[in-house]
Amino acid sequence: MSVNKQGKVYVGVSGGVDSSVSLALLKDQGYEVVGVFIRTWQPDWITCTWREERRDAMRVCAHLNVPFVELDLEQAYKEGVVDYMIREYQAGRTPNPDVMCNREVKFGGFLEWALAHGAEYVATGHYVARRDNEDGSVTMLQGNDPMKDQSYFLWMLKQEDLQHILFPLGDMSKTEVRKLAQRYRLPTATKKDSQGICFIGDIDMKDFLRHYIDEQPGNVVDVAGHVIGTHNGTCFYTIGERHGFVIDKEHKGTHDRPYYIIDKDIQKNLIVVSQNTTLPHIDTIVRLTDVIDNRSVLKEGMELDAQIRYRGEIKRVTIQTYNKEKGTAMLSFSVPDVTIARGQSLVFYKGRECLGGGIIQ
């Protein structure tokens, strides 16, 4: 489907510089644009930031002389992102809240609402690119700036979603976006980038979880089962992590090499650690659920690049089995990886093309 530049675009404006520039660019390109501020849930024990963000979004819309709308998606965010995240951590898995936020809120509730209210597209300030193909399909590409590319967080977008999404910043660097913000004289031009959990802000994940999950101190063991330290609760740790637990002095090892978490036992409240990240017993086979194949190209025997964490090292994988109807797949890694954690998103790439992904089980 080719882009219709006469169409109405509802632009998600967060109060940050990226979404502000996206709004300005689309208006310049001739689209009929509306700025939409998405209000989401925030816990009552942190400093409320959404009113400040809404104010900045309103200022940008006023500066550009475009309509401003506020959309309340508190319930969708609380149930689809926060509650899901807490359940996953309680089960010993490592979810990605940004992935779920994009599926449930930005390209879930927001996209559905926008299309129901006459929009042809929605747009955001994500650093990913869109390519329209001759067969009418849309390909999502990694952002041109490798330090800002956010395609990892958008792997759950299906073809029917991509048909209605524009990504104005996909071919730009952050430096270029800042320069454009200055050129447009946007009120957010010098505003710092937000960090932390999607929509909640700059808060450590463990600190956030402690408000909902009780600490249960337990033992840290080595691969032989010997107790060598303590931890505050298996739910608060993820595979591959090397901080936050205590190793007894007599087990520190030589050359101050760090210990990495290689396994967790929720039932026994144990964390297994090792100083060796290339252990021979680590399996190279990974099972995926919730598989998305946004171009319908995945097939058994196919070799692809894969990423298992944001800005993580690219891994080479082979699809061993794939059931499209059930959304499941079995993959083999060319090199064993001790840092693979259940609940993480694994995202498929072919060059710059983001082909989808799945959740590691």
C-alpha positions in Angstrom: 0.0 0.0 0.0 1.5 3.3 -1.0 1.4 6.2 1.4 -1.5 8.6 0.8 -0.2 12.1 1.7 -3.8 13.5 1.7 -4.7 11.2 4.6 -5.3 12.3 8.2 -2.5 11.3 10.6 -2.9 11.1 14.4 0.6 11.6 15.8 1.4 10.4 19.3 3.0 13.4 21.0 4.7 12.4 24.3 6.1 15.9 25.1 9.6 14.8 23.9 11.7 16.1 21.1 11.3 13.0 18.8 7.5 13.0 18.6 7.6 16.8 18.3 9.8 16.7 15.2 7.7 13.9 13.8 4.6 16.1 14.1 6.4 19.1 12.4 7.7 17.0 9.6 4.4 15.4 8.7 2.7 18.7 8.7 5.3 20.1 6.4 4.8 17.1 4.1 1.2 18.0 3.6 -0.6 15.6 5.9 -3.6 16.7 8.0 -2.1 16.1 11.4 -3.6 15.9 14.9 -1.4 15.7 18.0 -2.5 13.0 20.5 -1.2 12.8 24.0 -1.6 9.3 25.4 -2.3 9.3 29.1 -1.3 6.1 30.9 -1.2 4.8 34.4 1.5 5.9 36.9 1.9 4.5 40.4 1.0 6.8 43.3 4.4 6.4 45.0 6.5 8.1 42.3 6.6 11.8 41.3 3.8 12.4 38.8 5.3 13.4 35.4 2.4 13.1 32.9 1.0 16.6 33.6 4.3 18.1 32.7 4.6 15.9 29.6 1.1 16.9 28.5 1.9 20.5 29.0 4.9 20.2 26.7 2.9 18.3 24.1 0.2 21.0 24.1 2.8 23.7 23.7 4.3 22.0 20.7 0.8 21.6 19.1 0.0 25.2 19.8 3.4 26.3 18.3 2.7 24.3 15.1 -1.0 25.3 15.0 -2.3 21.8 14.9 -5.2 20.3 17.0 -4.4 18.6 20.3 -6.3 15.6 21.7 -5.8 13.7 25.0 -6.4 9.9 24.9 -6.9 8.0 28.2 -5.4 4.6 28.0 -4.7 4.1 31.7 -6.5 0.8 31.9 -4.9 -0.7 28.8 -1.4 0.2 30.1 -2.0 -1.0 33.6 -3.5 -4.4 32.6 -1.5 -5.0 29.4 1.9 -3.7 30.4 2.3 -3.3 34.2 0.3 -6.3 35.4 1.8 -8.5 32.7 5.3 -7.4 33.6 4.8 -8.2 37.3 3.3 -11.6 36.6 6.2 -12.5 34.3 8.8 -11.5 36.9 6.9 -13.5 39.6 7.1 -16.5 37.3 10.9 -16.1 36.9 10.8 -14.7 33.4 12.3 -11.5 32.0 9.7 -9.5 30.1 10.3 -6.4 28.1 7.7 -3.7 29.1 8.6 -1.5 26.1 7.6 -4.3 23.7 4.3 -4.8 25.4 3.7 -1.0 25.6 4.0 -0.7 21.9 1.7 -3.7 21.3 -1.0 -2.8 23.9 -0.9 1.0 24.0 0.9 2.9 21.2 0.0 0.5 18.4 -2.9 -1.2 20.2 -5.4 1.1 21.9 -4.1 4.2 20.1 -4.1 2.8 16.6 -7.5 1.3 17.1 -8.9 4.5 18.4 -7.3 6.6 15.6 -8.7 4.4 12.8 -12.1 4.5 14.4 -11.9 8.3 14.4 -11.1 8.8 10.8 -7.3 8.5 10.7 -5.6 6.8 7.8 -2.3 6.6 9.8 -0.8 7.0 13.2 2.8 8.2 13.6 5.3 8.2 16.4 8.9 9.4 17.1 10.4 5.9 16.9 13.7 5.5 15.1 12.6 2.9 12.6 11.9 3.2 8.9 9.1 2.1 6.6 9.4 0.7 3.1 6.4 0.3 0.8 6.8 -2.7 -1.5 5.5 -3.2 -5.0 3.2 -6.0 -3.8 1.4 -3.6 -1.4 3.1 -4.9 1.7 5.1 -2.8 4.1 8.6 -3.6 5.5 9.8 -2.3 8.8 13.5 -1.4 8.7 16.1 -0.7 11.4 16.6 3.0 12.0 19.5 4.5 10.1 21.2 5.6 13.3 22.4 2.3 14.9 22.6 4.0 18.4 19.0 4.9 18.3 17.3 2.1 16.3 14.2 0.9 18.1 13.0 -1.9 15.8 13.7 -4.4 18.6 10.8 -2.9 20.6 8.4 -3.1 17.6 8.7 -6.7 16.5 5.2 -7.5 17.5 3.7 -5.2 14.8 1.8 -7.2 12.2 1.4 -6.4 8.5 -2.1 -5.0 9.1 -0.6 -2.6 11.7 2.3 -1.5 9.6 -0.1 -0.5 6.8 -1.3 2.3 9.0 1.9 3.5 10.7 4.3 6.2 9.6 7.9 6.6 11.0 9.2 10.0 10.0 12.5 9.7 11.9 13.7 6.4 10.5 16.4 7.8 8.2 17.7 10.4 10.7 20.2 10.5 13.4 19.5 12.1 16.8 21.8 15.0 15.9 19.7 15.7 12.8 16.5 15.5 14.8 17.8 18.0 17.4 18.8 20.4 14.6 15.4 20.2 13.0 13.8 20.9 16.4 15.9 24.0 16.6 15.0 25.0 13.1 11.2 24.6 13.8 11.8 26.5 17.1 10.0 23.7 19.0 9.5 24.2 22.7 11.0 20.8 23.3 14.1 21.4 21.2 16.5 21.2 24.2 14.6 18.8 26.3 16.5 15.7 27.6 15.6 12.2 26.4 13.4 10.2 28.7 14.9 7.0 30.3 13.5 4.1 32.2 10.3 2.1 31.9 8.0 3.0 29.1 5.7 5.9 30.2 6.7 5.6 33.9 10.1 7.1 33.7 13.5 7.0 35.2 13.2 4.3 37.9 15.2 1.2 38.5 13.3 -2.0 37.6 14.2 -3.7 40.8 13.0 -0.7 42.8 9.7 -0.8 40.9 9.2 -4.5 41.4 9.8 -4.3 45.2 6.5 -2.4 45.5 4.6 -5.4 44.2 6.8 -8.5 44.9 8.1 -9.3 48.4 11.8 -10.0 48.8 12.7 -13.6 49.6 16.4 -13.9 50.4 18.0 -17.2 49.1 21.2 -18.8 48.2 23.5 -18.3 45.2 25.1 -21.6 44.1 27.7 -22.6 41.5 27.2 -25.2 38.8 28.2 -27.9 41.2 25.4 -26.9 43.6 27.8 -25.4 46.3 26.4 -22.4 48.1 28.7 -19.5 47.5 26.6 -16.4 48.2 23.1 -14.9 48.8 20.5 -12.9 46.9 17.3 -11.0 47.7 14.8 -13.1 45.6 15.0 -14.9 42.3 12.3 -12.7 40.8 14.5 -9.7 40.9 17.3 -11.1 38.7 17.7 -12.1 35.1 19.9 -14.5 33.2 23.2 -13.0 32.2 23.1 -10.4 35.0 26.3 -10.0 37.1 25.2 -7.5 39.7 22.9 -7.3 42.7 23.8 -10.6 44.5 26.5 -11.2 47.1 29.4 -13.7 46.6 31.2 -14.8 49.8 34.8 -13.6 49.9 36.3 -17.1 49.8 34.6 -17.8 46.5 35.5 -14.6 44.7 37.8 -16.5 42.4 40.9 -15.5 40.6 41.6 -12.3 38.7 38.3 -10.8 40.0 36.4 -12.3 37.2 32.6 -11.6 37.6 30.0 -14.2 38.2 27.1 -14.3 35.8 23.7 -15.7 36.5 23.2 -18.7 34.2 20.0 -20.2 35.7 17.3 -19.7 38.3 15.2 -22.1 40.3 12.0 -20.3 41.4 10.7 -23.2 43.4 13.9 -23.6 45.5 14.6 -19.9 45.4 18.1 -20.5 44.0 20.3 -18.6 41.6 23.0 -20.5 39.7 26.1 -18.5 38.7 29.3 -19.1 36.9 32.5 -17.2 35.8 32.4 -19.1 32.5 29.9 -17.8 30.0 30.7 -20.5 27.4 29.8 -23.6 29.5 29.7 -26.7 27.4 26.3 -27.9 28.8 24.5 -24.7 27.6 21.9 -25.8 25.0 21.8 -24.1 21.6 18.1 -24.8 21.1 15.5 -22.2 22.0 11.7 -22.5 21.8 9.6 -19.4 20.9 6.0 -18.6 21.4 3.9 -15.6 20.2 5.8 -15.7 16.9 5.1 -12.8 14.6 6.0 -13.1 10.9 5.2 -9.7 9.5 6.1 -10.5 5.9 5.1 -14.2 5.9 8.6 -15.2 4.9 9.7 -17.4 7.8 10.2 -21.0 7.0 12.0 -24.1 8.4 15.7 -24.2 7.6 16.0 -20.5 7.2 19.1 -18.8 8.6 18.6 -15.3 10.1 20.2 -12.7 12.3 18.6 -12.4 15.7 18.8 -10.0 18.7 17.8 -11.1 22.2 18.2 -7.7 23.9 18.1 -4.0 23.0 21.4 -3.1 21.4 22.6 -6.6 22.0 25.0 -8.5 19.9 23.6 -10.0 16.7 23.3 -13.8 16.8 23.0 -16.2 13.9 20.1 -18.6 14.2 18.5 -21.3 12.1 14.7 -22.0 12.2 14.4 -25.8 13.0 10.6 -26.0 13.2 7.9 -23.4 12.7 4.1 -23.6 13.2 2.6 -20.4 11.9 -1.0 -21.3 13.1 0.2 -21.9 16.7 2.8 -19.1 16.6 5.6 -21.4 17.8 9.1 -22.1 16.6 12.3 -23.9 17.6 15.6 -22.2 16.8 19.2 -23.3 17.0 22.0 -20.8 17.8 25.2 -21.1 15.9 27.1 -20.4 19.2 25.7 -21.3 22.7 24.7 -18.3 24.7 24.4 -18.4 28.5 22.6 -15.1 28.7 19.4 -16.2 27.0 16.5 -15.7 29.4 12.9 -16.9 29.4 10.5 -14.2 28.6 12.9 -12.1 26.6 12.0 -11.0 23.1 14.0 -12.5 20.2 13.8 -10.4 17.1 14.5 -11.6 13.5 16.5 -9.5 11.0 17.5 -9.9 7.4 19.9 -7.0 6.8 18.0 -3.9 7.9 14.7 -5.7 7.6 12.9 -6.5 10.9 10.9 -9.6 10.1 9.2 -10.2 13.5 10.2 -12.3 16.4 9.0 -14.3 19.4 9.1 -14.7 23.1 11.8 -17.1 24.5 10.4 -20.0 26.5 
